[in-house]
Amino acid sequence: MRVLMAAPFEAKGRYKGGISSVVNNMLLHKSALDECNLEIIKFNTCAVERAAGSDASFNKENIKNALYLYNTITDSIKENNPDILYYHSSVRYALLKDLLILRNAKIHTKIKTVIHIHFADYEKIMTGNSLIDKLILSILKKYVDVIVFLSETTMNSFVMHGIDGKKCTVIYNFNTLTLKESDINISTLNEDKIMRLLFVGTIGKRKGFFDLVKALERVDKSKYELHVCGEATDEESKELFEECKKKLKKNLVFHGFISGEERDCIYKNADIMILPSYGEGLPMVILEAFSAGCAVISTNVGAIPEILKDENGTIIEPGNIDALSQAISFYIDNPKILFEIQKNNFQYSSKFTCEEFIYRVSEACKKGDNSE
C-alpha cells in the first residue's frame, strides 16, 4: 500500500514532540513497514515557520499554512498516486482545518481517507460551538473512510454522536526508547537515596508543571531531585518557570528539549515520571517511562486511565495538589512498593512498541476494503 501520510514531519518552529515524534519514529522502523507492505510518502503539514505556542489559534501564519496545504495536497495525491491519504490531526479548530483539507482532497481525487485524532477526550477534541461541531461530525461521516482514536472511551463517545462504529478503530501510541533490560537502573531505595523525579513535556499550565512545583514545596527537599525536560512555549510560562527555578533551586535540574542517547540516559536514571496534565491524548512520555522501568504519577484524562493501573503507578485528579504531593511522598516512604512497580513496568512496556503501532496502522488502512 502506498500511503500519503499528512503529518508534521518537520516542526518548523513548533514543539518537536507529540505527533511529530510518532510519525518520524515510524519511518525509522523500515523492516516493520516492509513487513506490513506500507510505503510511506511524506506530506509535511508544517509548511510555514510558526511559533511553538501557536497551535489551533487564528493568526496569519496558521492561515497561510492552512491555505498552502489546502491548495497543494490534491496535487501531491495526483503526483504520487497513493492508495490512501492518512491524515494525522489533533483538536478543535486544528481538527476542523485538517478535515476541510481532507474533504477537498476526497472530492477531487476520490482517494480512501484515514484520519488519526491524537487526543482522547471528546469534549476537548470538539470546539464547543454547536454549528462547527456539527460540521466536524458531518465531514467525519461523509468524507472520512476510517477514523483512528487513541482510546476506547473516545471512540465510544464519537459513536454516541452518530459516527459509524464500523469505520472506527483504536491505536495506542508507542514508546520510542531504545533501552534493554540490562540498561535499566532499577534498585531499591535506602533512607539516604535521593528520589529522581522526571517531568517530560511542554512547560506550561496544561501539562500541570506548575502544579507539580507547588506539590514539591510540600515534600522534604532532601529527598528528591526533579529533572525537567522540555520547553516553555509562551512568555507567561517562561516567566513562571524562572520563578520555579528560584523556588526549587538545586532540587531542579533543567535539561531543555532532549533526544537520542541523552533522553535514554535521563529516563533510565529516573525513579518516577510525573505528568499531572489537564488534557492529553495518550502521552508517549508515559509509555517511555514504562520502558525505562519508572513508576508513573499522572491524571485521569484522555486515554491515561486505560493504560495506567494501580500496578503501574498512581492516578490523581488534575489540579489536586494534595494528592500529587501525597503520591510523591508515598513512593519516597515505600521503596519496596516502588521497586515492584518499576520491575512490572519494564515488562508491561512490551505491549506498546512501534512495530505493533505500524501493524495497527496497516490494519486501519485495510479497514472496510472487503465491503467497498
Phi, psi and omega in degrees: 000130173268120186241116171278109185259113179267116185194163178280073180296325176245131187291325181050049178095342179282173176296136190277354182271211174060227184301320180303318179294320180300305188290323181289327176289329174303316185294338179285343183258066186297323182296321178291321177297317179296318180298326179268006178059044179249122172251112184269124174252120186282134169231104187283121181272359171255082184266343184240136177296126182220165180287151184297331183260021187263010184303136172059022178250156179272107174212170187300318182293318180294319178295318178298318179296315181298316180296321178298314180295317180302321185274345186248340187293324178296319178298321179295322178295315181293325181287319186264344178052053179283163176277332189217142167257114182249110188251120176271127184223180182231252191222163172051232186290336174293321177294316178301314179303314181295322179293323177294322177294315179297317179301315179299318178295320180296316182297319186275338185236345182064019182291150174291136186238139175232133172240134183246109185267114187267059172202165188220043177211113187306312184298326181274339174288319181278165187276336186092349174270117189301320181292316180292321179295325175296322178295316178302312180295323180297316179294319178300321181289318191265326190244354179251126182276325181221135177242126179256127179246161180271348182209155176297319182300315180295316178302314180296326178296318179291323177298320177297336179263020170101001177282135180294119181298337182291338180264005184253150174208164180242130174230116176284150176292183184223162176269151185245008178285158181244030184278144172257167182301325180291343180277339189282129180264071177266122179207150178292150181267140171258176187296335185265355185283142176276129177285126181265104180266149183225130171240127179232123179150185177295130180277104183187184184289320185298324179279356177076019184298318183288334171294320179299317180296318178298318180296321182290339176294343180260001182254143179305116184294343179279356187253353186216164173219124182261118176261124185246123181236116181153190183222145170278131188253003175216163187296321180299316180294323178297318180293317179295324180294322177298323177294322179297321178300319181292324181289314186272337177052235186289350178284348180250126177243115185261126182252345185073200178287132184238157176200170174061220184297325179298315178299312181302317182296317180295317179298313187292339179265001180271153176261318183223131172261130184240125179223086185272053189289156172265342179202134181208166165263255170232095189297126177296332183296330177290318179294323177294322178297318177304313185290343176264006179070034177261145165286159184231134169244121180210189186247164184272058179238158178057221181270003185303315180297341179284339183241339183258103182253178182301327182282355180252345183157219185224136175250135178232172174281143176301137177084359181272090184296320180300311181297323180293313180294324179293322179295317179297313180296325180300314181290327175297320183276348183230070184297331180293321178293317177301317180301316180294321178294318180299315179297317182295321186291326178297318178292319182298329185295342181296345178282345188238071181251159178295325179299317178294321178300313180297320177300316180294323177297317179296323177293323177296321180295330180274346187304129177085357183298324184293335184259355183271000000 
